[in-house]
Amino acid sequence: MPDSDVTKFAVCLRDQGMLGALKFLNGRTSHRYTGVFRFDGDMLRNVALIDRWVAEVTSGEDVPLARAYCAHLARAGGTLEVAHGPTDARVPWMADSDILSYCGAVINAPDGSRWGALCHFDTSRCESSGSEAPLLDAAAKLIYGEAAKASD
């Protein structure tokens, strides 16, 4: 992942806010959705969402953490890239989910605790030409302040 991609993300975040930065990330992938979610006990709270097909969408539904790929990030941290959820042994709880493809990175709070996730996801199988996980990981380190403000 070129440093220029992280720089472009940082500029979008600074100049266009969180939604502009999410649009930048979404434009780099074949996934339909890109979002920021906050861990809240057994729930995953949506903070912001981009839908490639419906530009007016800026937020999504909260979901039980146990029904989300982000549960892996809440437990393990780091990143997770899943091309086809129903066949991925790392996320057996997603075998019957409508969400088939996922790529995400944990967002840590300044104290190091796992605050939430920055992710791409889709109801279709998405093949990526290269991994987006390193960029999401770098972006997740930059987005905490904006995400925390938006979730208050």
C-alpha positions as CSV (number, residue, x, y, z in Angstrom):
1,M,0.0,0.0,0.0
2,P,1.5,3.3,-1.1
3,D,1.9,6.0,1.6
4,S,0.2,8.3,-0.9
5,D,-3.1,6.4,-0.3
6,V,-2.9,7.1,3.4
7,T,-2.1,10.7,2.7
8,K,-5.1,11.0,0.3
9,F,-7.3,9.5,3.0
10,A,-6.0,11.9,5.6
11,V,-6.6,14.9,3.3
12,C,-10.1,13.7,2.6
13,L,-10.8,13.2,6.3
14,R,-9.4,16.7,7.1
15,D,-11.1,18.6,4.2
16,Q,-14.3,16.6,3.7
17,G,-14.9,15.0,7.1
18,M,-15.7,11.4,7.8
19,L,-18.2,10.8,5.0
20,G,-15.8,12.2,2.4
21,A,-13.1,10.0,3.7
22,L,-15.4,6.9,3.6
23,K,-16.3,7.8,0.0
24,F,-12.6,7.9,-0.9
25,L,-12.2,4.4,0.6
26,N,-15.4,3.1,-1.0
27,G,-14.2,4.3,-4.4
28,R,-11.2,2.1,-4.2
29,T,-13.0,-1.2,-3.7
30,S,-15.7,-3.3,-5.3
31,H,-17.7,-3.5,-2.1
32,R,-21.0,-1.7,-2.1
33,Y,-20.8,-0.4,1.5
34,T,-18.1,1.3,3.6
35,G,-18.8,2.2,7.2
36,V,-17.7,3.0,10.7
37,F,-19.2,1.0,13.5
38,R,-18.8,1.3,17.3
39,F,-18.6,-1.7,19.7
40,D,-21.3,-1.2,22.4
41,G,-21.6,-4.3,24.6
42,D,-23.4,-6.9,22.6
43,M,-24.4,-4.4,19.9
44,L,-22.6,-2.9,16.9
45,R,-23.7,0.7,16.5
46,N,-23.5,2.3,13.1
47,V,-21.7,5.7,13.1
48,A,-21.5,6.4,9.4
49,L,-22.2,4.5,6.2
50,I,-21.6,5.0,2.5
51,D,-23.7,3.0,0.0
52,R,-22.2,3.1,-3.5
53,W,-25.6,2.7,-5.1
54,V,-27.6,5.2,-3.0
55,A,-25.7,8.4,-2.4
56,E,-28.2,9.8,0.1
57,V,-27.4,7.0,2.6
58,T,-25.2,8.2,5.4
59,S,-26.1,5.8,8.2
60,G,-27.2,2.2,8.6
61,E,-28.8,0.0,11.2
62,D,-27.3,-1.2,14.4
63,V,-27.0,-5.0,14.6
64,P,-26.2,-7.5,17.3
65,L,-22.4,-7.9,17.4
66,A,-22.9,-11.7,17.4
67,R,-24.4,-11.4,13.9
68,A,-21.5,-9.3,12.4
69,Y,-18.1,-9.9,10.9
70,C,-16.9,-7.1,13.2
71,A,-17.3,-9.6,16.1
72,H,-14.0,-11.1,14.9
73,L,-12.3,-7.7,15.2
74,A,-13.9,-7.0,18.6
75,R,-12.3,-10.3,19.9
76,A,-9.0,-10.4,17.9
77,G,-8.2,-6.8,16.9
78,G,-6.2,-6.3,13.7
79,T,-7.8,-6.8,10.3
80,L,-10.1,-9.3,8.6
81,E,-10.6,-9.9,4.9
82,V,-13.3,-12.4,3.9
83,A,-14.1,-13.1,0.2
84,H,-17.0,-15.5,0.8
85,G,-18.3,-15.6,4.3
86,P,-20.4,-18.8,4.1
87,T,-17.2,-20.8,3.4
88,D,-14.8,-19.0,5.7
89,A,-14.0,-21.0,8.9
90,R,-12.9,-17.9,10.8
91,V,-16.5,-16.5,10.8
92,P,-18.8,-19.6,11.2
93,W,-21.6,-17.4,12.7
94,M,-21.9,-15.7,9.3
95,A,-22.7,-18.8,7.3
96,D,-26.3,-17.8,6.8
97,S,-25.8,-14.1,6.6
98,D,-26.9,-11.9,3.6
99,I,-23.4,-10.2,3.8
100,L,-21.0,-12.3,1.8
101,S,-17.9,-10.2,1.5
102,Y,-16.1,-8.2,4.2
103,C,-12.9,-6.3,4.7
104,G,-12.3,-4.5,8.0
105,A,-9.9,-3.1,10.5
106,V,-10.3,-2.4,14.2
107,I,-10.5,1.2,15.4
108,N,-8.6,1.5,18.7
109,A,-9.3,4.3,21.3
110,P,-6.3,6.3,22.5
111,D,-6.0,4.0,25.5
112,G,-5.6,1.0,23.2
113,S,-9.1,-0.5,23.8
114,R,-11.0,-1.7,20.8
115,W,-13.5,1.0,20.1
116,G,-15.0,-0.1,16.8
117,A,-14.4,-1.1,13.1
118,L,-13.8,0.6,9.8
119,C,-15.0,-1.8,7.1
120,H,-16.2,-2.6,3.6
121,F,-19.0,-5.1,3.1
122,D,-21.3,-6.4,0.4
123,T,-24.2,-8.8,-0.2
124,S,-22.3,-10.1,-3.3
125,R,-19.0,-11.9,-3.4
126,C,-16.3,-9.3,-4.0
127,E,-12.9,-10.2,-5.4
128,S,-10.3,-7.6,-4.8
129,S,-7.3,-7.1,-7.1
130,G,-5.2,-6.3,-4.0
131,S,-5.9,-6.3,-0.3
132,E,-7.6,-3.2,1.1
133,A,-6.9,-4.4,4.6
134,P,-3.5,-2.5,5.0
135,L,-5.1,0.8,4.0
136,L,-8.2,0.3,6.2
137,D,-5.8,-0.5,9.1
138,A,-3.9,2.8,8.5
139,A,-7.1,4.7,8.0
140,A,-8.6,3.2,11.2
141,K,-5.7,4.7,13.1
142,L,-6.6,8.2,11.8
143,I,-10.3,8.1,12.0
144,Y,-10.9,7.6,15.7
145,G,-11.4,11.3,16.6
146,E,-14.0,12.0,13.9
147,A,-15.7,8.7,14.6
148,A,-15.9,9.3,18.4
149,K,-17.3,12.8,17.9
150,A,-20.0,11.5,15.4
151,S,-21.1,8.7,17.8
152,D,-21.7,11.1,20.8
